[in-house]
Amino acid sequence: MKAILFDVDGTLLDTTEYIYKAFEYSLKKHHKPLKREYIGTIMGKPLEECYRILTSIDDVSQLAQSHNDFQKQNPHLSVPFPNTLKVLRSLKKSNYHIAAVTTRKKNTAIETLQQSGLFQYLDYIVTIDDVVYPKPHPESIQRALDYFGVSPKEAITW
């Protein structure tokens, strides 16, 4: 193995409250409150798609903007899981290429990774801003593999 590619939300970072509270804030402000159980059913999709599904509104730009504003003001709600720093340090020492692959916007991904102390261990970050087809499409993974010059057989995705 030469490269390890990590998802951010729910893998490197515990972003449960960071994500749910942003959805709750935006929905309450622009639409109507929804239960976490319902919000949880759409997690992992691109943000605008999530809001279209949750609200049946075509233009979700205000919802997405409020969501991003909330997260920008509350990066402390995004914290590393126990031992994440230790694991990344060890992988880095072992000379693995390490990437983060996420459906988040670049600015919020970088900000929370910096705030959490994880950013310094990452060699590359692929965000929704870097691809045409976001996860679960393989474009994000392929982008990271190409950046490192490794084949899929030489990498692990987590």
N, C-alpha and C positions, 0 to 999 in steps of 0.2 A: 504494500500500500504506500502511496505517495501523497494522497490528498484526502482530507476529510471535510465534507460539506455539511454544515449544520443549518437547520431551520432556526429561526430566532424565537418567535413567540411559542411558548410552551416547550421549548427544547433548551435553548441557552438561557432564556429569561422567563421568569414567572411573570407573565403580563396579564394575568386574569383580571385584576382590578383595573389596570391600565386600559384594557380593551372594553370591558363591560361598562365601566363608569363613563367612558367617552361615548359609547352608544346610548347609554341612558340619558346623559346630558343632552346630546343632540336630538334624540327622539322627543324628549320632554319639551325642548325649546322650539322645535319646528314641526312636530307631528303629534304624537301621543305616546305616553309611556308604554313599553312592552315588557313582558316578563323575560327574565334572563334565560329561561328554558327555551323560549322561542328565538331569542337573539343567538343563543348557542348553536342553533341548527344551521346557521349560515357562516359560522366562523371559518376563516381560512381563505375565503374568496376575496377578490379585490374589493376595496372599500365601497366604491360606487355601486358595484353589483349587489353588495350586501344591503345597502340602503334601498335599492330598487326592489329587491325581494321583500324586505321588511315593510315597505310603505306603499308599494305599487305606484310610486311617483316616478315620472320619467327624468325630470331635472332634479337631481339630488345634490347639486353643487353646494347649497347652503348647509345641508346636513353634513356632508363630507368636510366642509370648511370648519364648522363648529366642532366636529369630531377631532380634526387636526389641531385646532386651537386649544381644545381641552388637553389633548395629549402633550402639546408643546408646553403648557403651563403646569403639567403634572408628571414630569419624567420620573419622579421618585416612586411612582406606582409600579414601575418596571424594575424588577430586581433579579439578580442571578439566582438560579437554583443553588442549593447547598453543593459545594465542591466544584462548581462550574469553573471558577478561576483556577483552582488546583489542576483540574483536568486539562484545561487549555494551556496552562504553563508547561505541563508535562509533555503534551503533544508538540508544542513549539520547540521545547528542548530536544525532542526526538526528530526534529527537522521535517515534520509533516507540513504540507501546504494546508492552510486552514481558511475556509471561506464560510461566510454566512449567506444564506439564500432566503429571501423573504418576499412576501407580497406587499410589504410596507413601502411607503414613499422613502426616498433616500434620506431626506433631512431628518425625519423622525427615527428611522432605523439607526442612523449614525449617532444622533443625539443620545438615544437611550443606551446604545452600546458603549459610548464614551462615558456617560454618567455612571454606568454599572461597572466600569473598569475592564470590560471585555474587549473593547475596540483594539487595544494595543496588541492583542494576540491573533488578530485576524489579518490575513494577507490580502483578502479580497472580499467585497460585499456586492451581491447582486440583488437589486431591488426591482420593484415593479416599474420604476422609471428607466430601467436598463433593457427591458425586453418588450417585444411586441405581444407575445403570448405568455401571460403570467402562469405561475403554478396553479394547477398541477401539470400543466404542459411542461415537457422536458427542456424547453429553451433555457431556463434559468440555470439548470444543472449543466447543460452543455456549454453555456457561456463561461461558467467557472472552470470546467474541465479544459476548455480551450485556453483560458487565461494561464492556467498552470502547465499546459502542454502535456496533459495526462489523458490516458484512455479511461473509459468507464470501469474497466477491470482493475485499474490502479487507484480507484477511489471508493470511499464509503460515504453514503448519504445518511444523515441522522436527523 
